[in-house]
Amino acid sequence: MSRAGNLKVLDYFQMVSSVLFLLLGLLILLRSLSLKLTPLVLLVSLGFILLGAYRLVLIYFHFRSQRK
């Protein structure tokens, strides 16, 4: 990522896609709980949730290190 004051379009795309990964994973998990929970659905939904959360944590630490 670039500096906090100098964000590029790719930085914004990564932030938005990270939030969407997290939301998509939660949506898949909630929809599968109402139907039938299979190991594949659980693996895919948790994968999206963990990937989105991991990327959001990296973004948070990046901005936190830029402030110091």
Residue, then its C-alpha position, 0 to 999 in steps of 0.5 A: m500500500s502507499r502512504a496514508g495521505n496518498l492512496k491509489v485506486l488499487d488501495y481503495f479496491q483492496m479495502v472494498s474487496s476485503v469488506l466484500f469478502l467478509l460480507l460474502g463469507l457471512l452471507i454464504l454461512l447464514r444461507s447454508l445454515s438455513l438449508k443444509l450445512t456441508p463441509l464444502v460450504l463451511l470451508v468456502s464461507l470460512g475461507f472468505i471470512l478469514l481472508g477478508a478479516y486478514r486483509l482488513v487487519l493488514i490494512y488497519f496495521h498499515f494505517r496505524s504504522q503510518r500515523k506513528 
